[in-house]
Amino acid sequence: DGAPPPTSPTGLSAYVAVSQLLGPTPLATTGAWLGRYRGGVAWHSPLQFNAHPLCMVLGMVFLQGDALLVYRVFRHEAKRSTKALHALLHGLALVIALVGIIAVFESHRTKGIPNMYSLHSWCGMAAFVLYLLQWLLGCGFFLFPGASFSVRGQYKPQHIFFGITLFILSITSCLLGITEMLLFKISDSYSHFVPEGILANTLGVLLVAFGLVVCYVLTREEWKRPPLAEEMALSMDFKTLTEGESP
């Protein structure tokens, strides 16, 4: 009581602010690209495919990136609430990405286009399936009770590593998708620096910039969320009960 409110480490707030300024710009650029040059988005129509890039940028990039930043932003709130928000954002990203996958498969079926033959489709599907598995394992180990203290401790480094890896893989899949779409739609004029090609390339640069800022924040050791006093006490008591060690 009477202590000054906790503050964020120097520079963290600035980088988080930059990430939140950068984050919506790929989504807006994707919408501008689809609306200006690809006819917009509609579901049961020839434009159904266009829902795919919009959903993937929103779910697998922006929301996934924000979910990863939760533990850096909410540093002094109750950990269980932070865990719930982390899992909720990842779950929402998965639902939106699933809508995007359904859109592309239905569009291909309607037009008679084969599925899962390109590098983009392989990387994208791998990112989605592994992301779903990562979310399920994370909920099982950390959000819902059941896993022991030692098991959670052993799995946590893998969870963190694969979280960042899947975020990078998602952005890589988006870049492959942008290139594939440009080569399919404007292959004859792409090399002439047409406006559509420049806008799509800008989208790719924005995705990379957002990914770099998020990964930088996540990999700064001194910016990790510090354990609260009650969390340290609870962890010590739990470890004592389950492993027989003295506090």
Summary of the structure (lengths in Angstrom):
residues: 247
radius of gyration: 21.0
end to end distance: 25.9
largest distance: 71.7
contacts: 719
relative contact order: 0.14
helix: 78%
strand: 0%
